[in-house]
Amino acid sequence: MSPSLTTTLPRGTILKDPILLASGCCGYGEEYLPIVHPSTYGGVITKAVSVTPRLGNEAPRLRETPAGLLNCIGLQNPGVDVLLDEVLPRINQLDYSYIVNVVGHTVEEFAELVSRVQRHCDEQGQGGMIGFELDLSCPNVDSGTTFATDLDVLRAVTAACRAETEQLIISKMTPNVTDMLPYAEASRESGADSITISNTLNGISIDIRTRKSNLGRPSAGLSGAAILPAVLYHIWRVHKAMKDYPIVGCGGIWDADSAIQHILAGATAIQLGTGLFMNPKLPIEVQQGLERYLTEQDEPDLDSIRGTYEYC
Ligand SMILES: Cc1cc2nc3c(=O)[nH]c(=O)nc-3n(C[C@H](O)[C@H](O)[C@H](O)COP(=O)(O)O)c2cc1C
């Protein structure tokens, strides 16, 4: 019998497999239809949406590093009106699961976004929508990470969003902390069903001739293979202390092996981000690699390997 990749998240969320596409790296999922249809894996997380449209930062917004990518997109998006009036009706026809990533300037804006998307689902139908991811941790805008690094603010925003929906809420953590455990505990206490570990690491790239930034901002967010070990550390640290709190691993996955490392460290589901830019067929390669690994290890499913990293 072939092993099962079926993945369960809180609030009755059942995914075909643990593979989700990370916010900001897949648009709304539509671009991937002709490559690998998102209905063949867990689903997609949409680009962050804000109350009003955002133009994002000045170019250049992307710069490759030897093993990763620096970005300072700055949360460019058309705003929630366009999401509700145009995007969701369109992608609800496409038969895949998606999570809506929301970002606000204030606690009230986060709550307003969740409330408006929820109302839209109640009135127009759920379509493929399976929950919310709170982008508490973008490093590419002024005060972007405050929501994820101030425990009181994190609790306030999570509780305010919780009050607006009965659906799955996943809070997205920043890796730019020494110890993520207090933030994970605060997320659970204030009503987040799960956490994503994590967003990008702070980084800079300097033009040595001008001595100025190579990007449109002084600093940016580092993603891709370069951040895998740092993200694994945070997943392991939180899972060890909070075994029953589901973690969505995100950071540095570029092949099946790195995806398996996320699950061995303690992740329940995983997200593919920068790896997609090098290999748009990555979801299928990871899916096949997970099946192959479970078969080779003679394990029936992902639950039996989750968090089994032995460090001594
Ligand atoms: C170009 C780009 C845009 C991103 N936009 C968002 C976003 O809108 N919201 C968000 O929560 N994370 C965003 N992220 C962060 C990713 O979702 C992910 O957390 C991060 O890239 C680490 O995963 P990776 O190493 O697999 O890319 C973005 C990342 C990149 C590279």
PDBQT file of the ligand as one rigid body, heavy atoms in Angstrom, charges set to zero:
ROOT
HETATM    1  C1  LIG A 401       9.157  37.897  -3.606  1.00  0.00    +0.000 C 
HETATM    2  C2  LIG A 401       8.604  37.510  -2.261  1.00  0.00    +0.000 A 
HETATM    3  C3  LIG A 401       7.398  38.071  -1.822  1.00  0.00    +0.000 A 
HETATM    4  C4  LIG A 401       6.866  37.719  -0.587  1.00  0.00    +0.000 A 
HETATM    5  N1  LIG A 401       5.663  38.243  -0.180  1.00  0.00    +0.000 NA
HETATM    6  C5  LIG A 401       5.103  37.833   0.998  1.00  0.00    +0.000 A 
HETATM    7  C6  LIG A 401       3.817  38.287   1.395  1.00  0.00    +0.000 A 
HETATM    8  O1  LIG A 401       3.140  39.043   0.696  1.00  0.00    +0.000 OA
HETATM    9  N2  LIG A 401       3.325  37.852   2.587  1.00  0.00    +0.000 N 
HETATM   10  C7  LIG A 401       4.029  36.973   3.392  1.00  0.00    +0.000 A 
HETATM   11  O2  LIG A 401       3.532  36.593   4.466  1.00  0.00    +0.000 OA
HETATM   12  N3  LIG A 401       5.246  36.517   3.022  1.00  0.00    +0.000 NA
HETATM   13  C8  LIG A 401       5.790  36.907   1.849  1.00  0.00    +0.000 A 
HETATM   14  N4  LIG A 401       7.009  36.429   1.472  1.00  0.00    +0.000 N 
HETATM   15  C9  LIG A 401       7.724  35.477   2.349  1.00  0.00    +0.000 C 
HETATM   16  C10 LIG A 401       7.483  34.023   1.898  1.00  0.00    +0.000 C 
HETATM   17  O3  LIG A 401       6.107  33.695   1.960  1.00  0.00    +0.000 OA
HETATM   18  C11 LIG A 401       8.287  33.034   2.761  1.00  0.00    +0.000 C 
HETATM   19  O4  LIG A 401       7.888  33.194   4.105  1.00  0.00    +0.000 OA
HETATM   20  C12 LIG A 401       9.804  33.276   2.680  1.00  0.00    +0.000 C 
HETATM   21  O5  LIG A 401      10.169  33.571   1.351  1.00  0.00    +0.000 OA
HETATM   22  C13 LIG A 401      10.600  32.072   3.174  1.00  0.00    +0.000 C 
HETATM   23  O6  LIG A 401      10.334  30.915   2.398  1.00  0.00    +0.000 OA
HETATM   24  P1  LIG A 401      11.291  30.446   1.181  1.00  0.00    +0.000 P 
HETATM   25  O7  LIG A 401      12.699  30.399   1.703  1.00  0.00    +0.000 OA
HETATM   26  O8  LIG A 401      10.755  29.101   0.782  1.00  0.00    +0.000 OA
HETATM   27  O9  LIG A 401      11.126  31.449   0.097  1.00  0.00    +0.000 OA
HETATM   28  C14 LIG A 401       7.566  36.783   0.240  1.00  0.00    +0.000 A 
HETATM   29  C15 LIG A 401       8.777  36.239  -0.211  1.00  0.00    +0.000 A 
HETATM   30  C16 LIG A 401       9.301  36.579  -1.435  1.00  0.00    +0.000 A 
HETATM   31  C17 LIG A 401      10.596  35.950  -1.892  1.00  0.00    +0.000 C 
ENDROOT
TORSDOF 0
